[in-house]
Amino acid sequence: MCGRNHQFTTGVMGIRSRLKRLKPAHWMYNLLNFKALLHNRRAYRQYNINKPVFASLSSKDFPDKTSKAWLDTGDSAALVQQKEGFDTFLPAIQQQLIDWSQNGFMVLKNFFDGTTVNLINKEIDTLVAGKKVTITHDNKIAFANKLVPAIKEVTYNKELMALLSFILGKEVVPFQTLNFLQGSGQRAHSDSIHMTTYPLGYLIAAWVALEDIQDDSGPLFYYPGSHKLPYLLNEGFGNVSTLFSLGNKNYADYEDVTQDIITKNGLQPTVFLPKKGDLFIWHANLIHGGMPVRNSSLTRKSMVIHYYAKDVIKYHEITERPSLI
C-alpha cells in the first residue's frame, strides 16, 4: 500500500510540474496583470520585438548575448573620468568607479546611518510579527518595498540612485527588495538569470548590512571579476523551451553549471563582512551567494535592492515571464 501511495504522490507531483511549465497558464497570469507590463511596450518597439507584452520572452528572442552597458564596452579606468557627473562623487567613490571594470563591485562604508537602518529593521520585525509576509526556504522576504512606505523611500535614496544611474549610463528604477533575517545559504549564481534585461547588463544590485555581519552567520560571498564571464542563460544549461512549454531543467541544474564555470576558471571567493550601514553594489553578472550558516543562533540582517535601467526590456529568463513593475 505504501508503494502505491508513493507512486500516486509522485505522479501528482509530476503532473503539477508539467502544468507549471505550460506557457498558456503564464500568459493568462500576465493578462491579469497587464497594466504592470506596459513598461515593456515602448522598449519592445525600440528593440523590434514583435510580440504581445503578455507573451513569453527569453534570451532566444534577441540577436545577441552580450552586455551593452557603457562600462562593459570598454575600460572604466578610461571611460568614467570623461563622463559628465564623475566629478560630483567623493574621491573614494571615484576610485571605485575607475576600478569597476576590473572588479564588478564597490563597497561604500557607512552609507546608511543608524536611524535609517534601525527603521528598516523595525518595519521588517513588524511585518514578520503580524504575519504579513512569507519567509522563503532560503530566508528571504520579498517586496517589502511594496508593503512599507519607509522601505520604499530608502530604495529611492537620491545619492544611491544617482550613483547607480551613472554606473549603468541610464536612469534606474527600483524593482524589488529582498530582506534577510538570517543567511540564505544560497549557492553561487548571477542575478541576471532571475532578473534579465535586453540589452544585457542593465540590472544592478545594492546590498545593505542592517547589522554587523559575523563570519559564522552565513555572510555574502562573491567572485571578483566574474562579471566579465559570458552570461549564463537558458541555452547555457540546456533549458530549452518550446512554443507552449518551458524547458524541463531545474534551478539546481543552473547552479551546477555555475559551479562548473567557477571551477573551470579557477575563481576564488571573497567573503563580505561589513559593518552596520555599509553598502555593497554589484554588477548584474557578478557571481555571488550565501556562505553556510555555521551558527544558527546568529542573524544576518540585510537588505538587497535590485534596480533595472528604466528604458530596457525586463524579464525573467528561467520562467520566460516579462517583469511586473
LINGI-V580232 format. One record per backbone hydrogen bond with DSSP energy under -1.0 kcal/mol. CO is the residue of the C=O (numbers start at 1). NH is the residue of the N-H. If there is no record, write none. Layout:
co=CO nh=NH
co=CO nh=NH
This chain:
co=1 nh=5
co=2 nh=6
co=3 nh=7
co=4 nh=8
co=5 nh=9
co=6 nh=10
co=7 nh=11
co=8 nh=12
co=9 nh=13
co=10 nh=14
co=11 nh=15
co=12 nh=16
co=13 nh=17
co=14 nh=18
co=15 nh=19
co=16 nh=20
co=19 nh=22
co=21 nh=246
co=23 nh=27
co=24 nh=28
co=25 nh=29
co=26 nh=30
co=27 nh=31
co=28 nh=32
co=31 nh=34
co=34 nh=37
co=36 nh=325
co=37 nh=40
co=38 nh=41
co=40 nh=44
co=41 nh=45
co=42 nh=46
co=43 nh=47
co=44 nh=49
co=45 nh=48
co=49 nh=51
co=52 nh=55
co=58 nh=61
co=59 nh=62
co=69 nh=72
co=75 nh=78
co=75 nh=79
co=76 nh=80
co=79 nh=82
co=80 nh=83
co=83 nh=86
co=85 nh=88
co=86 nh=89
co=90 nh=94
co=91 nh=95
co=92 nh=96
co=93 nh=97
co=94 nh=98
co=95 nh=99
co=97 nh=100
co=99 nh=103
co=100 nh=104
co=103 nh=225
co=104 nh=283
co=106 nh=281
co=108 nh=279
co=113 nh=117
co=114 nh=118
co=115 nh=119
co=116 nh=120
co=117 nh=121
co=118 nh=122
co=119 nh=123
co=120 nh=124
co=121 nh=125
co=122 nh=126
co=123 nh=127
co=124 nh=128
co=125 nh=129
co=126 nh=130
co=127 nh=132
co=128 nh=131
co=136 nh=139
co=140 nh=136
co=141 nh=179
co=143 nh=146
co=144 nh=147
co=144 nh=148
co=148 nh=152
co=149 nh=153
co=150 nh=154
co=151 nh=155
co=154 nh=157
co=157 nh=161
co=158 nh=162
co=159 nh=163
co=160 nh=164
co=161 nh=165
co=162 nh=166
co=163 nh=167
co=164 nh=168
co=165 nh=169
co=171 nh=310
co=173 nh=308
co=176 nh=306
co=177 nh=143
co=178 nh=304
co=179 nh=141
co=180 nh=302
co=181 nh=300
co=186 nh=290
co=189 nh=288
co=190 nh=193
co=191 nh=194
co=191 nh=195
co=193 nh=318
co=196 nh=315
co=198 nh=313
co=200 nh=68
co=202 nh=309
co=204 nh=307
co=205 nh=282
co=206 nh=305
co=207 nh=280
co=208 nh=303
co=209 nh=277
co=214 nh=217
co=216 nh=295
co=219 nh=291
co=220 nh=272
co=221 nh=289
co=222 nh=270
co=223 nh=226
co=225 nh=228
co=226 nh=229
co=233 nh=236
co=234 nh=237
co=234 nh=239
co=235 nh=238
co=238 nh=240
co=244 nh=23
co=245 nh=242
co=250 nh=254
co=251 nh=255
co=252 nh=256
co=253 nh=257
co=254 nh=258
co=255 nh=259
co=256 nh=260
co=257 nh=261
co=258 nh=262
co=259 nh=263
co=260 nh=264
co=261 nh=265
co=262 nh=267
co=263 nh=266
co=270 nh=222
co=274 nh=213
co=275 nh=278
co=277 nh=112
co=278 nh=209
co=279 nh=108
co=280 nh=207
co=281 nh=106
co=282 nh=205
co=283 nh=286
co=284 nh=192
co=287 nh=223
co=288 nh=189
co=289 nh=221
co=295 nh=298
co=301 nh=210
co=302 nh=180
co=303 nh=208
co=304 nh=178
co=305 nh=206
co=306 nh=175
co=306 nh=176
co=307 nh=204
co=308 nh=173
co=313 nh=198
co=314 nh=323
co=315 nh=196
co=316 nh=320
co=320 nh=57
co=321 nh=316
